[in-house]
Amino acid sequence: MEHAKIVRKNPAGMYSPVGNYTHITKIPRNAELYVTSGQIGADQNSEIPDSMNQQIENTFNNIQTVLHAEELTAENIIKVNIWATEKIDWDYLYAKWEELFGSNYPAMTIGYLSELGLPEIKIEIEIWAARV
């Protein structure tokens, strides 16, 4: 029997993704599922910087910390939900995205909202992961 693994793909006949994500991520049966709270741009001192890009950098650092705490890697990430309160610098975000994922992208949703949990939070990223 072939070893079960997480599979990411874009179906034939479907438009190409408009960003760095895949349309479908398949999780094998009996995988352990991990769902994070939305990670924000707070630093290790619980300070939230004013800069959106600094919040993005801190958020990705926090995602790495959460993953490492459970001995997970980007390979385990199956879904990413991103919420932002102001325009995202996509060049900057995708540079951090590439550092985390390379070119093996999970499914992703992005939404712009008027406000997140605290007024100073500009971006929040929720991760879903699975371990086979």
C-alpha positions as CSV (number, residue, x, y, z in Angstrom):
1,M,0.0,0.0,0.0
2,E,1.3,3.5,-0.9
3,H,2.2,5.7,2.0
4,A,-0.6,8.2,2.7
5,K,0.4,11.8,2.2
6,I,-1.0,15.2,1.9
7,V,-1.7,16.0,-1.8
8,R,-2.1,19.5,-3.3
9,K,-3.4,20.0,-6.8
10,N,-5.2,22.3,-9.3
11,P,-7.9,20.4,-11.2
12,A,-7.9,20.3,-15.0
13,G,-10.4,22.7,-16.5
14,M,-10.1,25.1,-13.6
15,Y,-8.7,28.6,-13.8
16,S,-5.1,28.9,-12.6
17,P,-4.8,30.2,-9.0
18,V,-4.6,34.0,-8.9
19,G,-2.0,33.7,-6.1
20,N,0.4,31.3,-4.4
21,Y,-2.1,28.6,-3.4
22,T,-3.7,25.4,-4.8
23,H,-7.4,24.8,-5.3
24,I,-7.5,21.4,-3.5
25,T,-5.5,20.0,-0.6
26,K,-6.4,16.3,0.1
27,I,-5.8,15.0,3.6
28,P,-5.5,11.2,4.0
29,R,-7.8,9.3,6.3
30,N,-6.7,9.0,9.9
31,A,-4.4,12.1,9.8
32,E,-4.1,14.1,12.9
33,L,-5.7,17.6,12.4
34,Y,-4.3,20.8,13.9
35,V,-6.1,24.1,13.9
36,T,-4.4,27.2,15.2
37,S,-5.9,30.4,16.5
38,G,-5.3,33.3,14.2
39,Q,-1.7,34.3,14.5
40,I,-1.1,38.1,14.7
41,G,2.0,40.4,14.4
42,A,2.8,40.6,18.1
43,D,6.5,40.1,18.9
44,Q,7.9,38.0,21.7
45,N,7.3,40.9,24.1
46,S,3.6,41.0,23.1
47,E,4.2,44.4,21.3
48,I,2.3,44.9,18.1
49,P,4.2,47.2,15.7
50,D,2.5,49.9,13.6
51,S,4.0,48.7,10.3
52,M,1.9,46.2,8.3
53,N,5.1,44.5,6.9
54,Q,6.5,44.2,10.4
55,Q,3.3,42.6,11.6
56,I,3.5,40.2,8.6
57,E,7.1,39.3,9.6
58,N,6.1,38.7,13.2
59,T,3.0,36.7,12.2
60,F,5.1,34.3,10.1
61,N,7.6,34.0,13.0
62,N,4.7,33.1,15.3
63,I,3.4,30.6,12.8
64,Q,6.8,28.9,12.7
65,T,6.8,28.9,16.6
66,V,3.4,27.2,16.7
67,L,4.4,24.6,14.1
68,H,7.7,23.8,15.8
69,A,5.8,23.4,19.1
70,E,4.0,20.4,17.6
71,E,6.9,19.2,15.4
72,L,5.1,20.3,12.3
73,T,6.5,21.9,9.1
74,A,5.0,23.8,6.2
75,E,4.5,20.4,4.5
76,N,1.8,19.7,7.1
77,I,-0.1,22.9,6.4
78,I,-3.3,22.2,4.5
79,K,-5.2,25.5,4.7
80,V,-4.4,29.1,5.4
81,N,-6.9,31.8,6.1
82,I,-5.7,35.4,6.0
83,W,-7.6,38.5,7.2
84,A,-6.3,42.0,6.9
85,T,-7.6,45.5,7.7
86,E,-5.5,47.3,5.1
87,K,-4.0,46.6,1.7
88,I,-1.3,43.9,1.9
89,D,2.1,44.5,0.3
90,W,1.9,41.2,-1.7
91,D,5.5,41.3,-2.7
92,Y,6.5,41.3,1.0
93,L,4.0,38.8,2.1
94,Y,4.8,36.4,-0.8
95,A,8.5,36.7,0.1
96,K,7.7,35.4,3.6
97,W,5.3,32.9,2.0
98,E,8.1,31.5,-0.2
99,E,10.4,31.2,2.8
100,L,7.8,29.1,4.5
101,F,6.4,27.0,1.6
102,G,8.8,27.1,-1.3
103,S,6.5,26.3,-4.2
104,N,4.4,23.7,-2.5
105,Y,1.4,25.8,-1.7
106,P,-1.6,24.9,0.5
107,A,-5.2,26.0,0.0
108,M,-5.7,29.7,0.9
109,T,-8.4,32.2,1.5
110,I,-7.9,36.0,1.9
111,G,-10.4,38.5,3.2
112,Y,-10.3,42.2,4.0
113,L,-12.2,43.3,7.1
114,S,-12.8,46.7,8.8
115,E,-11.4,45.5,12.1
116,L,-9.8,42.5,13.8
117,G,-9.8,41.5,17.5
118,L,-7.8,44.7,18.6
119,P,-7.7,48.0,16.7
120,E,-3.9,47.8,16.2
121,I,-4.0,44.3,14.6
122,K,-3.7,44.7,10.8
123,I,-3.3,41.1,9.8
124,E,-4.3,37.7,11.2
125,I,-3.4,34.3,9.7
126,E,-5.1,31.0,10.7
127,I,-3.3,27.7,9.9
128,W,-4.9,24.3,9.5
129,A,-2.4,21.4,9.5
130,A,-2.4,17.6,9.3
131,R,0.1,15.0,10.2
132,V,-0.1,11.7,8.4
